[in-house]
Every structure is written in C-alpha cells, then in structure tokens.
Amino acid sequence: MGEGFVQIFMQMAMLFIIVGVGYASKKVGWMDQDFDKAFSKVILNAVLPCMILGSVLAAETLPTPEQLVTMFAFGTLSYVVMLVVGLVVTWVMRISHGHRGVFRYMMLFGNVGFIGFPVITAIFGPEALLYAGLYQFPFNILAYTLGAYFLTQDNEYGVKVKVSPKVFLSPAVISCLVAVVLTVLGIHNVPVLGPATETLGSMTTPGALLIIGSSLANLPLRELTGGPRLWISAAVRLLVTPVLVLLLFSQFNLDPVILGVIVILCGMPVATNGTMMCYEYGGDAKTMSQGTFITTVFCLLTIPLLSTLLTAFGL
C-alpha cells in the first residue's frame, strides 16, 4: 500500500508539472485564449475520440459480458447518485440559473482517465484497469451530453441559453458508442489501426493539462482557491459522494474490486475535460479551472482516506 501511494504522489507531481508548463506558456505569450479554444476543439473532436476507440482497438483482452453488464450498470447508477447529490447541493447553496451548470458538472464528472487510471493501478493493481475502462463508458456518454447541457446554461450574463442538438452528437459520444459496439462484437487488438488510435489518443492527457495550466494563468494567484461555494462543491466531489456510493453499493453482493474501483473513481478530482468544454460551449471556464485546481491538489489527501475507508469495510 505504501508503495502504491508513492506512485500516486509521483503521478500527481507529473500532472502538476504539465499544468505548470501550460501556465508558464500563457505567461510568456506562447499560448493565448484563441489558441486555447482552437486546441480544445482539436483535443475534444479528434484526439479524445481516438483515445476512446484506442482503448478497445488496441486492447489485448476484453471483459466478459457479465463484467460489462455489472460494471456499466453500477457505474451508471453511481452517476445517478452523484447527479441527485449535485442537484440538491446547488439548490441548497441557492446558485442561480446561468451559474449553476459548472457546479453541477464539477460534482458529477471526475477525472476518471487522466488521474483515475494510474490511481486505480496503484491501489488495486494493473488488472483492475479493465474495470476502470468499463466505468468510463457512462462517463463518456454523460459528460458530452448531460455535461455539455449543464455548461451551456452558464454565461457571463447569468441567463439560460438554448442547447443545440449538435451537443448530443459530438465525436466523443459517437466514438463511445462505436467502442461499445466493438466490445460487444469482440473486435480488439486490431493491427495498425489499434496502435494508431492509441498513440494519437495518448495526446489527450498532456493536451488537456496544458490547456488547464493556460486557463489558470488568466487568474490572479489570489483567485485560484475560489470561494465557499467552490470549497463545498469540492468536498462533495472528493468525499461526500464516494462515501455515499460506498454505503449504498455495499448492500449489494458486488465483487470487492468492482466496488472499490467505483468508490475510488467517484472520488476523483474534477474532470480536466471540463475546462476545454467550457471553451467549446461557452461555460464558466474560470470557476471550472478553480475547481479543477482545488480538487486535484486535495485528492492527494482524500484518496488515501477513501482507500482506508475501503479497508475498514473489509474490501
């Protein structure tokens, strides 16, 4: 366990170095807001879909139908729990229309791939990556449909805007549906195409982190930590919802590793895709960047707490 947490710390340090490069690039003028928007479009519409397809096309093994159904069902159910919590918390905090979308996004969508995968490997071992990959299916579907809908509700005037049907037909959603079909058909480990999509998709993590760092450079240092509402949302994202999911799902006879993976992934920091999607759909990039920064820093403390709680539950 100790070695695993060292790996988590090293992974987090690596991520922060990349964010720092993006921050410095904005400060010296190598990146600007126009570049951020254009680069976000490339990542979201070309690179990220390749990462999703590459996770199947380059895979040596695929999950069994039973694993696929169980992980998808309970993974989706965990998002229902987080959605209800997010709706309740934004209502309790009295966040007005035009401003609440980004808070709901932050409480619903965590950094499953960029940080979640290495954390799951460190805690449960590389064989658990199979479950983490399955958990990403509902994330990919919901983040670019429901998540995009939330973000389009936010703008600087605090007025709701109409949502275009194109939001629900993004390349990320289409590629996710194709990946599910490929998994069901047992198509994987495809020569040339598999490595090609996997290689291009590997650009997603550094690209997203560079954009996050660049967006943080738009804020004065004193504003990086945000206000009380942001801290409450961060606590919900990192601790409240994963503990609630653990209490609810422990009532079912789930495989301990499956349950553990779901709980840990529910406690990931805010998804890095959120900042890019704010640029894409006109959301509140400032608040999203603050939430991403705060939750990414404090997950160094909350992830060990969740792991300890799992141990206490005998998992």
C-alpha positions as CSV (number, residue, x, y, z in Angstrom):
1,M,0.0,0.0,0.0
2,G,2.8,2.4,0.9
3,E,4.5,1.9,-2.5
4,G,1.1,2.4,-4.2
5,F,0.7,5.8,-2.5
6,V,4.2,6.8,-3.6
7,Q,3.2,6.0,-7.1
8,I,0.1,8.2,-6.7
9,F,2.1,11.1,-5.4
10,M,4.6,10.7,-8.3
11,Q,1.7,10.6,-10.8
12,M,0.2,13.7,-9.4
13,A,3.5,15.5,-9.4
14,M,3.9,14.7,-13.1
15,L,0.5,16.1,-13.8
16,F,1.2,19.3,-12.0
17,I,4.5,19.7,-13.9
18,I,2.5,19.6,-17.2
19,V,-0.1,22.1,-15.8
20,G,2.8,24.3,-14.8
21,V,4.2,24.3,-18.4
22,G,0.8,25.4,-19.7
23,Y,0.7,28.1,-17.0
24,A,4.2,29.4,-17.9
25,S,3.4,29.2,-21.7
26,K,0.5,31.6,-21.2
27,K,2.6,33.9,-19.1
28,V,5.3,34.2,-21.7
29,G,2.9,34.5,-24.6
30,W,3.3,31.2,-26.3
31,M,-0.4,30.4,-25.6
32,D,-3.3,32.7,-25.6
33,Q,-7.1,32.4,-25.4
34,D,-7.6,31.9,-29.1
35,F,-5.1,29.1,-29.1
36,D,-6.7,27.5,-26.1
37,K,-10.1,27.5,-27.8
38,A,-8.7,26.1,-31.1
39,F,-6.5,23.5,-29.3
40,S,-9.5,22.5,-27.1
41,K,-11.5,21.8,-30.3
42,V,-8.8,19.6,-31.6
43,I,-8.5,17.6,-28.4
44,L,-12.2,17.2,-27.9
45,N,-13.1,16.4,-31.5
46,A,-10.1,14.4,-32.8
47,V,-7.7,13.3,-30.1
48,L,-10.1,12.3,-27.4
49,P,-12.3,10.1,-29.7
50,C,-9.1,8.3,-30.7
51,M,-8.3,7.6,-27.1
52,I,-11.8,6.1,-26.6
53,L,-11.6,3.9,-29.7
54,G,-7.9,3.0,-29.0
55,S,-8.9,1.6,-25.5
56,V,-10.8,-1.1,-27.4
57,L,-9.0,-1.4,-30.7
58,A,-5.6,-1.8,-29.0
59,A,-6.7,-3.9,-26.1
60,E,-5.3,-7.5,-25.8
61,T,-8.3,-8.7,-23.9
62,L,-11.9,-7.6,-23.5
63,P,-14.3,-8.0,-20.5
64,T,-16.8,-10.8,-20.2
65,P,-20.4,-10.0,-20.9
66,E,-21.2,-10.3,-17.1
67,Q,-18.4,-7.9,-16.2
68,L,-19.5,-5.5,-18.9
69,V,-23.1,-5.5,-17.7
70,T,-22.3,-5.3,-13.9
71,M,-19.7,-2.5,-14.3
72,F,-21.8,-0.5,-16.7
73,A,-25.0,-0.9,-14.6
74,F,-23.4,0.1,-11.2
75,G,-21.2,2.7,-12.8
76,T,-24.2,4.3,-14.4
77,L,-26.1,4.0,-11.0
78,S,-23.2,5.9,-9.3
79,Y,-23.7,8.8,-11.7
80,V,-27.4,8.8,-10.8
81,V,-26.4,9.2,-7.2
82,M,-23.9,11.9,-8.0
83,L,-26.4,13.7,-10.1
84,V,-29.0,13.7,-7.3
85,V,-26.4,15.0,-4.9
86,G,-25.3,17.7,-7.3
87,L,-28.8,18.9,-7.9
88,V,-29.6,19.0,-4.2
89,V,-26.3,20.8,-3.3
90,T,-26.7,23.5,-5.9
91,W,-30.3,24.1,-4.7
92,V,-29.2,24.3,-1.1
93,M,-26.4,26.8,-2.0
94,R,-29.0,28.9,-3.9
95,I,-26.9,29.1,-7.0
96,S,-28.9,31.0,-9.7
97,H,-29.7,29.9,-13.2
98,G,-26.9,30.8,-15.6
99,H,-24.3,30.0,-12.9
100,R,-25.2,26.6,-11.5
101,G,-24.2,24.4,-14.5
102,V,-20.5,24.4,-13.8
103,F,-21.0,23.4,-10.2
104,R,-23.2,20.5,-11.3
105,Y,-20.7,19.5,-13.8
106,M,-17.9,19.5,-11.2
107,M,-19.9,17.4,-8.7
108,L,-20.9,14.9,-11.3
109,F,-17.8,14.3,-13.5
110,G,-14.4,13.4,-12.1
111,N,-11.0,12.8,-13.7
112,V,-11.6,9.1,-14.5
113,G,-9.0,8.6,-17.2
114,F,-6.2,11.1,-16.6
115,I,-5.8,10.6,-12.9
116,G,-8.2,7.7,-12.2
117,F,-6.4,5.1,-14.2
118,P,-3.0,5.5,-12.6
119,V,-4.6,5.7,-9.1
120,I,-6.6,2.5,-9.7
121,T,-3.4,0.8,-10.8
122,A,-1.5,1.9,-7.7
123,I,-4.2,0.8,-5.3
124,F,-5.7,-2.3,-6.9
125,G,-3.0,-3.4,-9.4
126,P,-3.0,-3.3,-13.2
127,E,-5.6,-6.0,-13.6
128,A,-8.2,-3.5,-12.2
129,L,-7.7,-1.2,-15.2
130,L,-10.2,-3.4,-17.0
131,Y,-12.9,-2.2,-14.6
132,A,-11.8,1.4,-14.8
133,G,-12.1,1.2,-18.5
134,L,-15.7,-0.1,-18.3
135,Y,-16.5,2.7,-15.8
136,Q,-15.5,5.2,-18.4
137,F,-18.3,4.2,-20.8
138,P,-21.1,6.0,-18.9
139,F,-18.7,8.9,-18.2
140,N,-18.1,9.4,-22.0
141,I,-21.8,9.2,-22.8
142,L,-23.0,11.5,-20.0
143,A,-20.1,14.1,-20.0
144,Y,-20.7,15.1,-23.6
145,T,-24.5,15.1,-23.4
146,L,-25.7,16.0,-19.9
147,G,-22.4,17.7,-19.0
148,A,-22.5,19.8,-22.2
149,Y,-26.1,20.7,-21.4
150,F,-25.1,21.9,-18.0
151,L,-22.3,24.1,-19.3
152,T,-24.4,25.7,-22.0
153,Q,-26.7,27.0,-19.2
154,D,-23.8,29.2,-18.0
155,N,-22.7,32.6,-19.4
156,E,-21.4,35.9,-18.1
157,Y,-24.9,37.4,-18.0
158,G,-26.4,34.6,-15.9
159,V,-29.1,33.9,-18.4
160,K,-30.0,30.4,-19.7
161,V,-29.3,29.7,-23.3
162,K,-30.8,27.2,-25.8
163,V,-29.0,23.9,-26.4
164,S,-28.3,22.8,-30.0
165,P,-29.0,19.2,-30.8
166,K,-25.4,19.0,-32.1
167,V,-24.2,19.0,-28.5
168,F,-25.6,15.4,-28.2
169,L,-23.9,14.2,-31.4
170,S,-20.3,15.1,-30.6
171,P,-17.4,13.0,-31.9
172,A,-16.7,11.8,-28.3
173,V,-20.3,10.4,-28.0
174,I,-20.2,8.8,-31.4
175,S,-16.8,7.2,-30.7
176,C,-18.0,5.9,-27.3
177,L,-21.0,4.2,-28.9
178,V,-18.7,2.7,-31.6
179,A,-16.4,1.4,-28.8
180,V,-19.3,-0.3,-27.0
181,V,-20.4,-2.0,-30.2
182,L,-16.8,-3.1,-30.9
183,T,-16.6,-4.6,-27.4
184,V,-19.9,-6.5,-27.7
185,L,-18.7,-7.9,-31.1
186,G,-15.3,-8.8,-29.6
187,I,-13.3,-6.7,-32.0
188,H,-10.0,-5.7,-30.5
189,N,-6.2,-5.9,-30.8
190,V,-6.5,-4.6,-34.4
191,P,-3.1,-4.2,-36.1
192,V,-2.1,-0.7,-37.3
193,L,-5.5,0.9,-36.5
194,G,-5.3,0.0,-32.8
195,P,-1.8,1.4,-32.2
196,A,-2.6,4.4,-34.3
197,T,-5.7,5.4,-32.4
198,E,-4.0,4.6,-29.1
199,T,-0.9,6.8,-30.0
200,L,-3.0,9.7,-31.1
201,G,-5.3,9.3,-28.1
202,S,-2.3,9.5,-25.7
203,M,-2.1,13.2,-26.6
204,T,-5.3,13.8,-24.6
205,T,-3.8,13.9,-21.2
206,P,-0.9,16.4,-21.8
207,G,-3.0,18.5,-24.2
208,A,-5.8,18.8,-21.6
209,L,-3.4,19.6,-18.8
210,L,-1.6,22.3,-20.9
211,I,-5.0,24.0,-21.5
212,I,-5.8,23.8,-17.8
213,G,-2.5,25.4,-16.9
214,S,-3.0,28.1,-19.6
215,S,-6.5,28.9,-18.3
216,L,-5.2,29.1,-14.7
217,A,-2.8,31.8,-15.9
218,N,-5.7,34.0,-16.7
219,L,-6.5,34.2,-13.0
220,P,-4.6,36.2,-10.3
221,L,-3.0,33.9,-7.8
222,R,-5.3,35.0,-5.1
223,E,-8.3,33.8,-7.1
224,L,-7.1,30.2,-7.7
225,T,-8.7,28.9,-4.5
226,G,-12.2,30.4,-5.2
227,G,-14.9,31.0,-2.6
228,P,-17.0,29.0,0.0
229,R,-19.4,27.5,-2.6
230,L,-16.5,26.1,-4.6
231,W,-15.0,24.5,-1.5
232,I,-18.3,22.9,-0.6
233,S,-18.6,21.6,-4.1
234,A,-15.0,20.2,-3.9
235,A,-15.8,18.4,-0.6
236,V,-18.9,16.9,-2.2
237,R,-16.8,15.8,-5.2
238,L,-13.9,14.3,-3.3
239,L,-15.6,12.8,-0.2
240,V,-19.3,13.1,0.2
241,T,-20.5,11.3,-2.9
242,P,-17.9,8.4,-2.9
243,V,-18.8,7.7,0.8
244,L,-22.5,7.7,0.0
245,V,-21.9,5.4,-3.0
246,L,-19.9,3.0,-0.7
247,L,-22.7,2.9,1.8
248,L,-25.4,2.3,-0.8
249,F,-23.5,-0.2,-3.0
250,S,-22.1,-2.2,-0.1
251,Q,-25.7,-3.5,0.3
252,F,-25.2,-5.5,-2.9
253,N,-23.1,-8.6,-3.3
254,L,-20.6,-7.0,-5.6
255,D,-17.1,-8.2,-6.3
256,P,-14.9,-6.2,-3.8
257,V,-12.6,-5.0,-6.5
258,I,-15.5,-3.7,-8.6
259,L,-17.0,-1.9,-5.6
260,G,-13.6,-0.5,-4.7
261,V,-12.9,0.8,-8.2
262,I,-16.3,2.5,-8.4
263,V,-15.9,4.2,-5.0
264,I,-12.3,5.5,-5.8
265,L,-13.3,6.7,-9.2
266,C,-16.3,8.6,-7.7
267,G,-13.8,10.5,-5.6
268,M,-11.6,11.7,-8.4
269,P,-10.9,15.5,-8.8
270,V,-12.9,17.5,-11.4
271,A,-12.5,16.2,-14.9
272,T,-9.9,18.0,-17.0
273,N,-12.3,17.9,-19.9
274,G,-14.5,20.4,-18.1
275,T,-12.2,23.4,-18.9
276,M,-12.0,22.5,-22.6
277,M,-15.8,22.0,-22.8
278,C,-16.3,25.5,-21.2
279,Y,-14.4,27.0,-24.1
280,E,-16.3,24.8,-26.5
281,Y,-19.8,25.5,-25.2
282,G,-19.4,28.9,-23.5
283,G,-19.4,27.8,-19.9
284,D,-17.7,29.4,-16.9
285,A,-14.1,28.5,-17.5
286,K,-12.8,30.5,-14.5
287,T,-14.9,28.5,-11.9
288,M,-14.1,25.3,-13.7
289,S,-10.4,25.9,-13.6
290,Q,-10.6,26.8,-9.9
291,G,-12.5,23.7,-9.1
292,T,-10.0,21.6,-11.1
293,F,-7.1,23.1,-9.3
294,I,-8.5,22.7,-5.8
295,T,-9.8,19.2,-6.2
296,T,-6.6,18.0,-7.9
297,V,-4.5,19.3,-5.0
298,F,-6.6,17.9,-2.2
299,C,-7.2,14.5,-3.8
300,L,-3.7,13.7,-2.6
301,L,-5.3,13.6,0.9
302,T,-8.8,12.4,0.1
303,I,-7.8,9.3,-2.0
304,P,-5.8,7.8,0.9
305,L,-8.8,8.5,3.2
306,L,-11.1,6.7,0.8
307,S,-8.7,3.8,0.5
308,T,-8.5,3.5,4.3
309,L,-12.3,3.5,4.5
310,L,-12.5,0.7,1.9
311,T,-10.1,-1.3,4.1
312,A,-12.4,-0.7,7.1
313,F,-15.3,-2.1,5.1
314,G,-13.1,-5.2,4.5
315,L,-12.6,-4.5,0.8
